[in-house]
Structures are given as structure tokens and as C-alpha cells.
Amino acid sequence: MTQRTTLITGATQGMGRALALDLAARGGTVLLHGRDRTRLEAVAAEARAAGPATTVRTYLADLSDLDQVHAMADRVRAAEPYLDGLINNAVAGGGEEPLKRELSRQGHELRFAVNHLAPYALTRDLLPLLTASAPARVVNVASIGQEAVDFDDVMLERDYEGLRAYCRSKLAMIMATFELAAELRGTGVTVNTLHPAHLMDTDGVRAYGLTPLTTTDEGVRPTVRLLLDPDLATTTGRYFDQFTDVRAHDQAYDPEARARLMELTHRLVA
Ligand SMILES: NC(=O)c1ccc[n+]([C@@H]2O[C@H](COP(=O)([O-])OP(=O)(O)OC[C@H]3O[C@@H](n4cnc5c(N)ncnc54)[C@H](OP(=O)(O)O)[C@@H]3O)[C@@H](O)[C@H]2O)c1
């Protein structure tokens, strides 16, 4: 484990924080991302306490601004000699005001931007470093909450609702995972995605008015498995419900939908 360097997005609370502490306790280098400097330094201090021998560095970026995503990727590539793990965990959830449609800095629907465009842009920008560090693994934290992307209204200008926007953005993330995994076959970089656990005890769950049913550790275990399990060294382009390789929403297997999504995605993140 000592050679590993893993970047975790959205490490300042919820499952991201729990992932940070879990990986910090295992050694190596842990790179923590957050959008708020105070929260980020607080979790970095916790991570250093959890793994005194672990190197912990922090990266600040608001993922609702693609310029900040690209700038963060540039900083990671400039500062890190090695990166063999990327966990795209950060999320804009259903929201405290689910009927309030919000936009990213670039004017895209916020859930689509933070949950799909930002992790895709970050991963793509970091591919040179990941490939040079191969074998490397990308883990995209999605959800069992999935709804088909409506290509006539990708930005949900009609009938907006936060959980619907979240579910569409998570299916977009799953479709992009499958596409990227296929593109990266043979490079030593794997890309998988998962539903970590049902209704973990996080602010995101409570903010939407849902009652937590599980702990963040329930989600950490299957997520860390995708990052570290030697048995999954060559597994790529799969969607897991916790520990089980399962089928995602039907749209994820529709080649035309995937092609449309990727054409749009490449245009928007460029
Ligand atoms: N909780 C569940 O039951 C559940 C179920 C299925 C899937 N998941 C998935 O598991 C992952 C973790 O969920 P969670 O419940 O732990 O989330 P959470 O508690 O809401 O935490 C979300 C994290 O993302 C960060 N974030 C949000 N918007 C951001 C932005 N614009 N720029 C940068 N960072 C931003 C937050 O930063 P701040 O601290 O600054 O807000 C925080 O660190 C997500 O991908 C989620 O979809 C969760």
C-alpha cells in the first residue's frame, strides 16, 4: 500500500471524509479535495492523525465551475509524480430546496455539472498521470438512484426536481464510466462505478429530508474494494451494487444514448 497515491473528491464530509480516514490509515499518499479551505484542512488534520506515516495533501476547487476543475487537475499534474487511484465521490445531492433549479458557473444544470461533467473533466485531465502511473484505478461513486437522461431536456428546464436531477446525473456518470473504460482498455487504467450503500448517515441524505439507514462505513467498504482488491485488478467498465456486479439502468446499455451523452459531454467540458 505504501506506493499508492489516491485522490478523493468531496472529502470534507459524509462518505468522502470516511474514505479519507480509511485510506489515510492504510499508508501511502492521500490527496483530499474540497471546496472550502477550513473544512478541507480540518479533514486533512484528521487524516494525518489517522495515519501519521501517510502523506496527506489538499486540493481546493468548486466543482460547479469547470475552470476550477481544470485548474485543479493542472495543479495535481504539476505537483504529484504519481497517481494510481481516483475516487470521484463529491456530489450535489437532491438539495434542501428540491424545486429550486440551480446552475453551475458555466450555466449548466448544477447536478449534471457537479455529478457528471466535473468528474468526467477531472478524470480526463488526469489521464496522462493515471496512465503513466498504471496500473491505476478510477472509482466513480454513483447511486442506485438512476433515471434516463432526457436528450430533449438534458438541463431539466422543464419539471425540475432535485432528486430527479440527481438520478439523471448519476446515470450519466455510469454511462461515461462504461465509455471511458472501453476507451482505456489496454492502458492499465480501470474505471468502475458503484452504488455504495443505501441512505448512509450523511448531511446530503438528511438535507433532502430522508432518514439515514446505514453508516458511511457501509459505503466505504465496497468503494475501497473497487480501489484495492487484487481480484479486481483487471475488472473495468462494471457497475456494482455494493459488492455485487449488477446491471445498471437500461439506458446505460443503449449505444445511441451513450454516444449522444459523450458528444454533449466532450463539447461542454472542453
Ligand atoms: N448518502 C447515501 O446514502 C448515498 C447513496 C447512494 C450514493 N451515494 C453517493 O455517495 C457519495 C457520497 O455521498 P454523501 O452522502 O457522503 O455526500 P455528502 O455528505 O453530501 O458530501 C458531499 C461532498 O461533496 C462535496 N461537494 C458538493 N458540492 C461540491 C462542489 N460544488 N464542489 C466541490 N465539492 C462539492 C461536499 O463538500 P462540502 O463539505 O463543502 O459541502 C462534500 O464533501 C456521492 O457520490 C453520492 O451520490 C450516497
The ligand as an SDF file (V2000), in Angstrom:
LIG
                    3D

 48 52  0  0  0  0  0  0  0  0999 V2000
  -25.5460    9.0540    1.2360 N   0  0  0  0  0  0  0  0  0  0  0  0
  -26.0880    8.0000    0.6170 C   0  0  0  0  0  0  0  0  0  0  0  0
  -26.8880    7.2710    1.1750 O   0  0  0  0  0  0  0  0  0  0  0  0
  -25.7020    7.6690   -0.7910 C   0  0  0  0  0  0  0  0  0  0  0  0
  -26.4290    6.7070   -1.5020 C   0  0  0  0  0  0  0  0  0  0  0  0
  -26.0520    6.4040   -2.8010 C   0  0  0  0  0  0  0  0  0  0  0  0
  -24.9470    7.0260   -3.3490 C   0  0  0  0  0  0  0  0  0  0  0  0
  -24.2580    7.9470   -2.6290 N   0  0  0  0  0  0  0  0  0  0  0  0
  -23.0970    8.6060   -3.2340 C   0  0  0  0  0  0  0  0  0  0  0  0
  -22.0010    8.5720   -2.3230 O   0  0  0  0  0  0  0  0  0  0  0  0
  -21.2050    9.7540   -2.4880 C   0  0  0  0  0  0  0  0  0  0  0  0
  -21.0320   10.4430   -1.1450 C   0  0  0  0  0  0  0  0  0  0  0  0
  -22.3270   10.8560   -0.7010 O   0  0  0  0  0  0  0  0  0  0  0  0
  -22.5170   11.5950    0.6960 P   0  0  0  0  0  0  0  0  0  0  0  0
  -23.9030   11.3380    1.1230 O   0  0  0  0  0  0  0  0  0  0  0  0
  -21.3860   11.2410    1.5860 O   0  0  0  0  0  0  0  0  0  0  0  0
  -22.3910   13.1300    0.2590 O   0  0  0  0  0  0  0  0  0  0  0  0
  -22.4000   14.4260    1.1950 P   0  0  0  0  0  0  0  0  0  0  0  0
  -22.3920   14.0730    2.6220 O   0  0  0  0  0  0  0  0  0  0  0  0
  -23.4850   15.3130    0.6800 O   0  0  0  0  0  0  0  0  0  0  0  0
  -20.9780   15.0970    0.8460 O   0  0  0  0  0  0  0  0  0  0  0  0
  -20.7790   15.5750   -0.4370 C   0  0  0  0  0  0  0  0  0  0  0  0
  -19.3490   16.0340   -0.6270 C   0  0  0  0  0  0  0  0  0  0  0  0
  -19.2480   16.6350   -1.9300 O   0  0  0  0  0  0  0  0  0  0  0  0
  -18.7720   17.9720   -1.7590 C   0  0  0  0  0  0  0  0  0  0  0  0
  -19.3350   18.8770   -2.7540 N   0  0  0  0  0  0  0  0  0  0  0  0
  -20.6460   19.1310   -3.0080 C   0  0  0  0  0  0  0  0  0  0  0  0
  -20.7580   20.0650   -3.9580 N   0  0  0  0  0  0  0  0  0  0  0  0
  -19.5000   20.4170   -4.3160 C   0  0  0  0  0  0  0  0  0  0  0  0
  -18.9540   21.3510   -5.2190 C   0  0  0  0  0  0  0  0  0  0  0  0
  -19.7270   22.1430   -5.9730 N   0  0  0  0  0  0  0  0  0  0  0  0
  -17.6200   21.4650   -5.3130 N   0  0  0  0  0  0  0  0  0  0  0  0
  -16.8110   20.7020   -4.5540 C   0  0  0  0  0  0  0  0  0  0  0  0
  -17.2620   19.8060   -3.6620 N   0  0  0  0  0  0  0  0  0  0  0  0
  -18.5950   19.6690   -3.5520 C   0  0  0  0  0  0  0  0  0  0  0  0
  -19.1880   18.3880   -0.3670 C   0  0  0  0  0  0  0  0  0  0  0  0
  -18.4060   19.4690    0.0660 O   0  0  0  0  0  0  0  0  0  0  0  0
  -18.8850   20.4480    1.2960 P   0  0  0  0  0  0  0  0  0  0  0  0
  -18.4380   19.7620    2.5600 O   0  0  0  0  0  0  0  0  0  0  0  0
  -18.1310   21.7030    1.0260 O   0  0  0  0  0  0  0  0  0  0  0  0
  -20.3690   20.5970    1.1950 O   0  0  0  0  0  0  0  0  0  0  0  0
  -18.9210   17.0960    0.3920 C   0  0  0  0  0  0  0  0  0  0  0  0
  -17.5450   16.9400    0.6590 O   0  0  0  0  0  0  0  0  0  0  0  0
  -21.9190   10.5990   -3.5370 C   0  0  0  0  0  0  0  0  0  0  0  0
  -21.3540   10.4010   -4.8150 O   0  0  0  0  0  0  0  0  0  0  0  0
  -23.3480   10.0790   -3.5050 C   0  0  0  0  0  0  0  0  0  0  0  0
  -24.0560   10.2710   -4.7150 O   0  0  0  0  0  0  0  0  0  0  0  0
  -24.6070    8.3010   -1.3790 C   0  0  0  0  0  0  0  0  0  0  0  0
  1  2  1  0
  2  3  2  0
  2  4  1  0
  4  5  1  0
  4 48  2  0
  5  6  2  0
  6  7  1  0
  7  8  2  0
  8  9  1  0
  8 48  1  0
  9 10  1  0
  9 46  1  0
 10 11  1  0
 11 12  1  0
 11 44  1  0
 12 13  1  0
 13 14  1  0
 14 15  2  0
 14 16  1  0
 14 17  1  0
 17 18  1  0
 18 19  2  0
 18 20  1  0
 18 21  1  0
 21 22  1  0
 22 23  1  0
 23 24  1  0
 23 42  1  0
 24 25  1  0
 25 26  1  0
 25 36  1  0
 26 27  1  0
 26 35  1  0
 27 28  2  0
 28 29  1  0
 29 30  1  0
 29 35  2  0
 30 31  1  0
 30 32  2  0
 32 33  1  0
 33 34  2  0
 34 35  1  0
 36 37  1  0
 36 42  1  0
 37 38  1  0
 38 39  2  0
 38 40  1  0
 38 41  1  0
 42 43  1  0
 44 45  1  0
 44 46  1  0
 46 47  1  0
M  CHG  2   8   1  16  -1
M  END
$$$$
